Amino acid sequence: MSTDEHKSGFVSFVGRPNAGKSTLTNALVGQKVVITSDKPQTTRTVVRGIVHRPDAQLILVDTPGLHRPRTLLGERLNDLVATTLGEVDVVAVCFPANEKIGPGDRFIATEMAKVKRTTKVAIATKTDLATPEQIGKHLLNIQALGAEIGVDWAEIVPVSAKEGDQIALLQDLLVALLPEGPQLYPDGDLTDAPEEILVAELVREAALEGLRDELPHSVAVVVEEMRLREDRPEDKPLLDIHANLYVERDSQKGIIIGPKGARLRDIGTRARQQIVALLGTPVYLDLHVKIAKDWQRDPRQLRKLGF
């Protein structure tokens, strides 16, 4: 390869909810740009993580997990995935190595078969949670699934984003599949998501920690205001952030606030640490919990909350 050949392109990770897509994005970028949680459906916005290399720029599009929709929000999320897939160079389907291939994986792979022009890669994620025998069998099953529904995998790669296993190899393989092209983003940019979106996502991640069952789907966060406080010396800036956490019912509001406000304080502390780490500026974070009744099913509320 001659030294002046530079590659650039878009890679989209798809998979059912909680297949390890966000953790993989963060591992490839080398820094946290996408929120992760053990709750399914954590990702709602299409965040692009950007990997800079001397020979290439790899732009990672993290999509919400594809699933059969139960609500209007679910339908919007699936539409978002479908639009994304037609516009990227490579689609990488994530199959967790610690779980058998199930109906959800088959549904996604079948959807992939319909996306004609895009190169398809299969990734066996979470190999740190599986034995070598399980991983071997899993890779054969992925290959068999592709053959059965007519997806020709360009690569099948086992990785552990958590342990960093095979992440460099995966990066090389993805770069090899990209078209030649110029650098699309300036050096140092790790994502093109606006800071308000990233901050809202970090607050939501802190709120999801320790929540059970249905509540995670019901939490939305909107940053109402974010600006540097005036009258501060230049060497001691303070970023004021005012954000609202929206839930669907009164009972959920109580859960988020917790006894005597303890849970909301805990959410604020955790979120603030992550925001400071991301933006590199001390932060004053003001959080309020509000009710937006049944927002997941209401088009007007969905628009207001950014979907």
Summary of the structure (lengths in Angstrom):
residues: 307
radius of gyration: 20.3
end to end distance: 43.2
largest distance: 65.5
contacts: 979
relative contact order: 0.14
helix: 40%
strand: 23%
